Amino acid sequence: MRVLVAGGAGYIGSVVTAALLDGGHEVTVLDDLSTGHADAVPSGARLIDASLHDSAPVLADVRPEAVLHFAARSLVGASQERPQDYWDTNVAGSFALLEAMRGVGCRRIVFSSTAATYGEPELVPIPEDAPTRPTNTYGATKLSVDMMLTSYAVAHGFAAVSLRYFNVAGAAYGLGERHTTETHLIPIALQVATGERDSMTIYGDDYPTPDGTCIRDYIHVGDLADAHLLALPAPGPGEHRIYNLGNGLGFSVQEVVGAVREVTGHPIPVVVGPRRPGDPAQLVASSDRIRADLGWTPRHTDLAGIVRDAWELRGART
């Protein structure tokens, strides 16, 4: 299948691109390289340096049979400070992409959505039919695209899947996290282990959890790639499916720090800071729907193993 991967030079997009190539697909990556890296695009994929807003001529050239859409701004704090950038890229850019798809008769898409669409959950693990009440601009923009996909499925026969995931970690195909502004817990802890940081901050240790720190659901990037490949052929025309992705377990911040200490042998000094506004005590996904519908099962549920994959890749880069 000819597949266009929007945002395929980023962390998740590059891993999924590698998985698609491994599955025998013909892959073109569309990425403006604002946060992605050209050298992260796997050999065998064609890279076109362009933004979502300029996707029409790209799709006219590539004529894809399907699109996987990862291209987005994704920093929660920045989305509150500069919402205009997030509405422009995430929503207006996605609209341009869908219109470009419609123009070339491509109507199959898998969209990288987010658990931030749910906001403060009423029920944990969170099911797909939970209320969607995002508490930040980033989550609101992703929910807007989910809603756009529903209307395009109904009106234009799109076959769409939105995958809502939580914390992605680990490495696969020799590819891992590499952010200019690092906000993710495991990479930050690993930066302490390599001496790039003296310590790390835990934001709040007085939550109503067993050790007082927030609990989050970590999914291995390889398992995430598996889900995308399973989702790609799943929906029929006029259908928009929404699936949560997670390991279903949840690990506390203290447990993650402990796993990094175990894997690296470094003490990982921590500083306890105040809670961050809007941080829920617990976010864990219910992935029962995608397990039942598509047979997806995460293979990497051991926290130390997820950390070890990221740590070994970091060592390979140095």
C-alpha positions in Angstrom: 0.0 0.0 0.0 1.2 3.5 -0.7 1.1 5.3 2.6 1.8 9.0 3.5 3.1 9.5 7.1 2.5 13.1 8.2 5.0 13.9 10.9 7.1 10.8 10.1 10.4 12.5 11.1 9.3 12.7 14.8 9.6 10.1 17.5 6.4 8.1 17.0 6.0 8.8 13.3 9.5 7.6 12.5 9.0 4.3 14.4 5.7 3.7 12.6 7.3 4.5 9.3 9.9 1.8 10.0 7.2 -0.7 10.9 5.3 0.2 7.7 8.5 -0.4 5.6 9.1 -3.6 7.5 5.6 -4.7 6.4 6.3 -4.1 2.8 4.5 -0.7 2.3 5.7 2.1 0.1 6.1 5.1 2.4 6.4 8.9 1.9 7.0 11.1 4.9 5.6 14.7 5.0 7.3 16.7 7.7 8.4 20.4 8.0 11.2 19.3 10.4 10.2 22.0 12.9 10.5 19.4 15.7 11.4 16.2 13.7 14.7 15.1 12.4 15.6 14.2 8.8 18.0 11.6 10.0 15.2 9.9 11.9 13.3 9.0 8.7 14.2 5.4 8.0 16.0 4.4 4.9 13.6 3.3 2.3 11.1 6.1 2.9 10.9 9.3 0.8 11.0 12.5 2.8 9.2 15.7 1.6 9.9 18.8 3.6 6.6 20.5 3.8 3.9 21.6 6.2 0.4 20.3 6.6 -0.8 23.6 5.0 1.1 22.7 1.9 0.0 19.1 1.7 -2.2 19.4 -1.4 0.6 19.3 -4.0 2.4 16.6 -2.0 -0.6 14.3 -2.1 -1.2 15.1 -5.8 2.3 13.9 -6.4 2.3 10.9 -4.1 -1.3 9.7 -4.6 -1.4 7.7 -1.4 -3.9 5.0 -0.6 -3.8 5.8 3.1 -2.5 8.5 5.5 -1.1 8.2 9.0 -1.2 11.6 10.7 1.2 12.4 13.5 2.1 16.0 12.6 1.1 18.3 15.5 2.3 20.7 18.1 2.1 18.8 21.4 3.4 20.7 24.4 0.6 21.3 26.9 2.2 24.4 28.5 3.0 26.0 25.2 -0.6 25.4 24.0 -1.8 27.6 26.8 0.7 30.3 26.2 0.4 30.4 22.4 -3.0 28.8 21.5 -3.0 30.4 18.1 0.0 28.2 17.0 -1.9 25.1 18.1 -5.2 25.9 16.4 -3.3 26.8 13.2 -1.1 23.7 13.0 -3.2 21.0 14.7 -6.7 22.1 13.4 -6.2 24.2 10.3 -3.3 22.1 9.2 -5.3 18.9 9.7 -8.2 20.4 7.7 -5.8 21.2 4.8 -4.6 17.6 4.9 -8.1 16.1 4.8 -9.1 18.4 2.0 -5.9 17.3 0.1 -6.9 13.7 0.7 -10.4 14.4 -0.6 -8.9 16.0 -3.7 -6.9 12.9 -4.7 -9.6 10.4 -3.6 -7.7 9.1 -0.6 -10.1 8.4 2.2 -8.3 6.1 4.7 -6.6 7.7 7.7 -5.2 6.8 11.1 -4.9 9.9 13.4 -2.7 10.3 16.4 -5.1 11.6 19.0 -4.5 11.9 22.7 -5.9 11.0 26.1 -5.8 14.7 26.8 -9.2 14.8 25.1 -10.7 13.4 28.3 -9.4 16.0 30.7 -10.1 15.1 34.4 -11.4 11.5 34.2 -14.4 10.4 36.2 -13.5 6.7 35.8 -10.1 5.0 35.8 -9.2 3.1 33.7 -10.7 5.5 31.2 -13.0 4.0 28.5 -13.6 5.5 25.1 -17.1 6.5 26.0 -15.9 8.7 28.9 -16.8 12.4 28.6 -14.4 14.5 26.5 -13.6 17.7 28.5 -10.1 18.7 27.6 -8.5 21.1 30.2 -5.9 22.6 27.8 -5.6 23.9 24.2 -3.6 20.9 23.1 -6.3 18.4 24.1 -9.0 20.7 22.6 -7.3 20.9 19.2 -6.9 17.1 19.1 -10.6 16.6 20.0 -11.5 19.1 17.2 -9.7 16.9 14.7 -11.5 13.8 16.1 -14.8 15.5 15.5 -13.6 16.6 12.0 -12.9 13.0 11.1 -16.4 11.9 12.3 -18.0 14.5 9.9 -15.7 13.6 7.0 -16.5 9.9 7.5 -20.3 10.7 7.4 -20.2 13.2 4.6 -17.3 12.0 2.4 -17.0 8.3 3.1 -13.7 8.5 5.0 -12.5 5.3 6.8 -10.9 6.8 9.9 -9.4 5.7 13.2 -8.3 7.9 16.1 -5.9 6.4 18.5 -5.8 8.1 21.9 -2.7 7.3 23.9 -1.1 8.3 27.1 2.6 8.3 27.8 4.7 6.7 25.0 8.2 5.5 25.9 11.0 3.1 24.9 12.7 2.6 21.5 12.3 0.5 18.5 14.0 0.1 15.1 16.9 2.0 16.5 14.7 5.1 17.0 13.8 6.8 20.2 12.8 10.2 21.8 14.8 13.2 20.8 13.1 16.5 21.7 14.6 19.9 21.7 12.5 20.8 24.7 12.2 17.7 26.8 9.1 17.4 29.0 8.8 13.6 29.3 9.6 11.8 32.5 11.7 8.9 31.4 14.0 10.9 29.0 14.5 13.6 31.8 15.4 10.9 34.3 17.9 9.4 31.8 19.4 12.8 31.3 20.2 12.9 35.0 21.8 9.5 34.6 24.1 10.8 31.8 25.0 13.9 33.7 23.1 16.3 31.4 21.0 17.3 34.5 22.1 17.4 38.1 18.6 16.3 39.4 15.0 16.0 38.4 11.8 17.4 39.9 8.8 15.4 41.1 5.8 17.7 41.0 3.9 16.8 44.1 4.2 13.8 46.5 0.9 14.2 48.3 -1.5 12.7 45.8 -4.1 10.1 46.9 -1.9 7.3 45.4 0.1 4.5 47.2 3.4 6.5 47.2 1.9 10.0 46.9 3.0 10.6 43.3 1.0 10.7 40.1 0.2 7.5 38.3 0.4 7.3 34.5 0.0 4.7 31.8 3.2 4.0 29.8 3.0 2.4 26.4 6.0 1.1 24.5 6.5 2.8 21.1 6.8 -0.6 19.5 3.4 -1.6 20.8 2.0 1.7 19.5 3.4 1.0 16.1 1.7 -2.5 16.1 -1.6 -0.8 16.9 -1.3 1.7 14.0 -0.7 -1.1 11.5 -3.7 -3.1 12.8 -5.9 0.0 12.7 -4.9 1.0 9.1 -7.2 -1.5 7.3 -9.8 -1.8 10.0 -12.6 0.7 9.3 -14.9 0.7 6.4 -16.0 3.7 4.4 -18.1 6.1 6.4 -16.7 4.7 9.7 -14.7 6.6 12.3 -13.4 4.4 15.1 -11.8 5.6 18.3 -9.5 3.5 20.4 -7.5 4.1 23.6 -4.0 2.6 23.8 -2.2 1.9 27.0 -0.7 -1.0 28.9 -3.6 -0.8 31.4 -1.4 -0.9 34.5 -0.1 2.6 35.3 3.1 3.4 37.1 3.8 6.2 39.6 6.5 8.8 39.1 8.4 7.2 42.0 8.1 3.8 40.3 9.5 5.3 37.1 12.4 6.9 38.9 13.1 3.6 40.7 13.1 1.7 37.3 15.6 4.2 35.9 17.8 3.8 39.0 17.6 0.0 38.5 18.5 0.1 34.8 21.2 2.8 34.9 22.8 2.2 38.3 22.6 5.9 38.9 21.1 7.3 42.1 18.9 9.9 40.1 18.6 12.7 42.7 15.1 14.2 42.9 13.7 17.4 44.2 10.1 17.5 45.3 8.2 20.5 43.9 4.6 21.7 44.1 1.9 20.1 42.2 1.3 21.4 38.7 -2.1 22.9 38.2 -4.5 20.4 36.4 -2.4 17.3 37.0 -4.8 14.4 37.8 -3.7 11.9 40.4 -4.2 9.0 38.0 -4.5 8.5 34.2 -4.7 4.9 33.0 -6.3 3.8 29.7 -8.8 1.0 29.2 -7.7 -0.7 25.9 -10.4 -3.4 26.0 -12.0 -2.1 22.8 -9.0 -2.4 20.5 -8.0 -5.7 22.1 -11.5 -7.1 21.3 -11.9 -5.5 17.9 -8.4 -5.9 16.4 -6.6 -8.4 18.7 -4.0 -5.8 19.8 -2.0 -6.9 22.8 0.9 -4.9 24.2 4.1 -7.0 24.3 6.2 -4.6 26.4 4.5 -4.1 29.7 7.5 -4.4 32.0 8.5 -0.9 33.1 12.2 -1.7 33.5 12.2 -3.2 30.0 10.7 0.0 28.6 13.3 2.1 30.3 16.1 -0.3 29.3 15.2 0.1 25.6 15.4 3.9 25.9 18.7 3.7 27.9 20.4 1.3 25.5 19.5 3.5 22.5 20.9 6.5 24.3 24.1 4.6 24.9 24.3 3.7 21.2 24.1 7.3 20.2 27.0 8.4 22.4 
